[in-house]
Amino acid sequence: MKYDVAIIGGGIAGLPLSIDLKKRGYDVMVIEKGNYPRHKVCGEYISMESHTYLQNICPALSGLDLPVINQFKLTSGKRKEFTTTMGLGGFGISRFLLEDLLFKEAEKQGVKFMLNIKARDIDLDPGSLNYTIKTSSGDVMTSLVCNSTGRKSNLKTSPEMAHKTASTNYVGVKYHVRLPRNANLIEIHNFPGGYCGISNIEDGKSCLCYIVNSKNLNAVKNSIPELEKTFLFKNDKLEEIFNHAEFVFKEPVTISGINFLIKEPVTDHSFFLGDAAGSMAPIVGNGMSMGLRSASALSNYIDQYFQTSITKQELASNYNAFWNKEFATRIKLSRFLQQLSEYPFLTKRTIELFNLFPPLARGVIRQTHGKPF
Ligand SMILES: Cc1cc2nc3c(=O)[nH]c(=O)nc-3n(C[C@H](O)[C@H](O)[C@H](O)COP(=O)(O)OP(=O)(O)OC[C@H]3O[C@@H](n4cnc5c(N)ncnc54)[C@H](O)[C@@H]3O)c2cc1C
């Protein structure tokens, strides 16, 4: 069988795209190397800009009582802190629950899945203009290919990407915890080499997630407990949280090799979305919304293409223009904030500045969030 669209990677960008396209009447195949449900390293804060789209795509979400997050706190070292309200804000939900609900909705709508199967390569037949995706379990024929394989894709966004390596790599660590705290507040606690976020998710749990320069982990011989003791606990708020929290799972979920290379949203073979097109540093809490926003826009352009209102070339150039206008500046700002946040000295100066001019902080938060869609 030939599909209208094959989507490689069924994460927070690929699953909504599959549902959106299926609802528009197209035959969709998702090739996913993993399975559902599963935990993923993520702060699990979703900007409110995606709220309506997510509920339209996945009605089961509207039945959940999820925490609304509209206050923000930044701390560094001992007793340096800044608190403000957030204009748009966000809500909290675990990736475990969110992806599981999206997967079930996609199946219900009739999206086909190849699970535990890895896509290896994509070939274009110049005669028929069909694509063949080579997978670990046979070939998939399709008219269009969308790549939502995330930040660590084996399928490169462009030939140049194959030669690019990031100068700095980060490690991400996540726990689910229980502790009494303000459910409407997201806290970012800076420490040497990184920062740790805490915000609430479903069922009264909180997501405790940090990102740290891999050099810091190397310095403590790759021991996570040592990393926490040596670096995170330099911030007394973090030491207090770790000492008082009840850990829902004792071993954290971890990920290494995180970088923030800028990639490309379109190549000859695929349309890229989510982190596969470029990743937003987590300090701005907007990576998932970037994936959702690009799924919504791409689905619309693909629909126009199949309805013959635009050519394939226009589909590519429209999506490319959309992506750059919407995300290129935000990604650059997120990378700048990421670098800043590694240094307590700079974070402390930023906190002082924010305390002197609170509207400045609200302006920065506004710049990192998009508009509701
Ligand atoms: C520490 C940390 C904290 C974060 N916190 C937040 C936050 O609070 N809020 C927020 O909005 N964003 C946050 N982000 C960013 C967010 O997690 C990402 O932007 C988001 O996960 C991107 O979704 P995606 O669908 O593009 O990629 P992914 O979620 O990585 O999904 C990619 C999928 O593709 C599959 N795959 C990969 N290769 C293949 C292949 N060859 N064949 C088949 N399948 C394949 C993978 O198994 C995976 O399921 C954080 C990121 C980090 C690192």
The ligand as an ORCA input file, in Angstrom:
! r2SCAN-3c Opt
* xyz 0 1
  C      15.959     18.659     29.803
  C      14.859     19.093     28.870
  C      13.722     19.711     29.395
  C      12.710     20.158     28.529
  N      11.606     20.757     29.060
  C      10.624     21.226     28.255
  C       9.468     21.829     28.787
  O       9.263     21.921     29.995
  N       8.532     22.297     27.914
  C       8.676     22.199     26.561
  O       7.799     22.660     25.825
  N       9.771     21.597     26.030
  C      10.730     21.104     26.837
  N      11.824     20.472     26.304
  C      11.901     20.310     24.852
  C      10.977     19.180     24.391
  O      11.211     18.028     25.162
  C      11.212     18.893     22.913
  O      11.150     20.093     22.199
  C      10.194     17.909     22.376
  O      10.324     16.669     23.028
  C      10.391     17.703     20.880
  O       9.449     16.777     20.424
  P       9.709     15.951     19.081
  O       8.460     15.229     18.784
  O      10.291     16.865     18.063
  O      10.885     14.956     19.455
  P      10.843     13.689     20.424
  O       9.898     13.875     21.527
  O      12.295     13.445     20.750
  O      10.284     12.518     19.515
  C      11.039     11.972     18.463
  C      10.548     10.563     18.233
  O      11.160     10.017     17.066
  C      11.500      8.656     17.308
  N      12.602      8.350     16.366
  C      13.822      8.932     16.295
  N      14.532      8.427     15.267
  C      13.732      7.526     14.654
  C      13.892      6.679     13.511
  N      14.993      6.697     12.784
  N      12.863      5.856     13.171
  C      11.704      5.854     13.892
  N      11.501      6.632     14.983
  C      12.495      7.455     15.350
  C      11.894      8.627     18.784
  O      11.762      7.336     19.341
  C      10.894      9.625     19.375
  O       9.713      9.003     19.826
  C      12.849     19.996     27.135
  C      13.973     19.360     26.610
  C      14.979     18.922     27.469
  C      16.166     18.246     26.886
*
